Amino acid sequence: MLETVSTRNRIIVLGLLASSLAGCAIADDRGDSVDQEWITAVIVGSAETPDPVLVWVKQLEREGKVRDVTVMESFPVQIRLMAPQHIIDELNVAKRKLPPDPL
């Protein structure tokens, strides 16, 4: 009986280990890969009020797609941030595009 309990515990531990490893693999398969290089960039906003570029950057920050956001006092606004290159490219190409409505 002692051997049966020990075998059962091993199976439970192996099952928990496998499920936690699978969870890590799933988290790493999302769109923003963990191994992507984050670079610092300055994005120039628009002359509109409220600034759609700043609104978009704030949304991306809430989603964890940009970090270390600093809004500099200037006109138009300048935003220093860290993000993967593809996010910076999107912000530079579509500066006047508002993010999708979260509602």
C-alpha positions as CSV (number, residue, x, y, z in Angstrom):
1,M,0.0,0.0,0.0
2,L,2.9,2.4,0.8
3,E,4.2,1.8,-2.7
4,T,0.8,2.6,-4.3
5,V,0.6,5.9,-2.5
6,S,4.1,6.8,-3.5
7,T,3.3,6.0,-7.2
8,R,0.1,8.0,-7.0
9,N,2.0,11.0,-5.6
10,R,4.6,10.7,-8.4
11,I,1.9,10.7,-11.0
12,I,0.2,13.8,-9.4
13,V,3.6,15.7,-9.3
14,L,4.4,14.8,-12.9
15,G,0.9,15.9,-14.0
16,L,1.3,19.2,-12.2
17,L,4.8,19.7,-13.7
18,A,3.6,19.0,-17.2
19,S,0.6,21.4,-16.9
20,S,2.8,24.2,-15.6
21,L,5.3,23.7,-18.4
22,A,2.5,23.7,-21.0
23,G,1.2,27.0,-19.5
24,C,4.6,28.6,-19.9
25,A,4.8,27.5,-23.5
26,I,1.3,28.9,-24.2
27,A,2.2,32.3,-22.7
28,D,5.4,32.5,-24.9
29,D,3.4,31.9,-28.1
30,R,1.5,35.2,-27.9
31,G,2.0,37.9,-30.6
32,D,4.7,39.8,-28.7
33,S,7.4,37.3,-28.2
34,V,9.4,37.4,-25.0
35,D,12.7,37.3,-26.9
36,Q,11.9,40.3,-29.1
37,E,14.3,43.2,-28.5
38,W,12.8,46.3,-27.0
39,I,14.2,49.5,-28.2
40,T,13.8,53.2,-27.1
41,A,12.2,55.6,-29.6
42,V,10.6,59.0,-29.7
43,I,7.2,59.3,-31.3
44,V,5.9,62.7,-32.4
45,G,2.2,63.2,-31.8
46,S,-0.3,65.2,-33.7
47,A,-1.6,68.7,-33.3
48,E,-5.1,67.4,-32.4
49,T,-6.7,67.6,-29.0
50,P,-7.0,65.0,-27.5
51,D,-3.9,63.6,-29.3
52,P,-4.9,60.3,-31.0
53,V,-1.2,59.2,-30.9
54,L,-1.0,59.7,-27.2
55,V,-4.3,57.9,-26.7
56,W,-3.0,55.0,-28.7
57,V,0.3,54.8,-26.8
58,K,-1.6,54.8,-23.4
59,Q,-3.7,52.0,-24.6
60,L,-0.7,50.0,-25.8
61,E,0.9,50.7,-22.4
62,R,-2.1,49.3,-20.6
63,E,-1.9,46.2,-22.8
64,G,1.8,45.8,-22.0
65,K,3.0,46.3,-25.6
66,V,5.0,49.5,-24.7
67,R,6.8,50.5,-21.5
68,D,8.8,53.3,-19.9
69,V,6.5,55.9,-21.5
70,T,7.5,59.5,-21.0
71,V,5.5,62.4,-22.4
72,M,7.6,65.4,-23.0
73,E,6.2,69.0,-23.0
74,S,6.3,70.1,-26.6
75,F,3.9,70.9,-29.4
76,P,3.1,68.6,-30.9
77,V,3.7,66.2,-28.0
78,Q,6.7,63.9,-28.1
79,I,6.5,60.5,-26.5
80,R,9.6,58.6,-25.5
81,L,8.9,54.9,-25.0
82,M,10.3,51.4,-25.2
83,A,8.7,48.8,-27.5
84,P,9.5,46.1,-30.1
85,Q,10.4,47.6,-33.5
86,H,7.1,46.5,-35.2
87,I,5.1,48.5,-32.6
88,I,7.3,51.6,-33.2
89,D,6.8,51.2,-37.0
90,E,3.0,51.0,-36.6
91,L,3.0,54.2,-34.5
92,N,5.2,56.0,-37.0
93,V,3.2,54.9,-40.0
94,A,-0.3,55.4,-38.6
95,K,0.2,58.5,-36.4
96,R,-3.3,59.8,-37.0
97,K,-5.1,56.5,-36.6
98,L,-7.1,56.1,-33.4
99,P,-7.0,52.8,-31.6
100,P,-10.1,50.6,-31.8
101,D,-12.8,51.6,-29.4
102,P,-12.4,49.3,-26.3
103,L,-16.2,49.2,-25.7
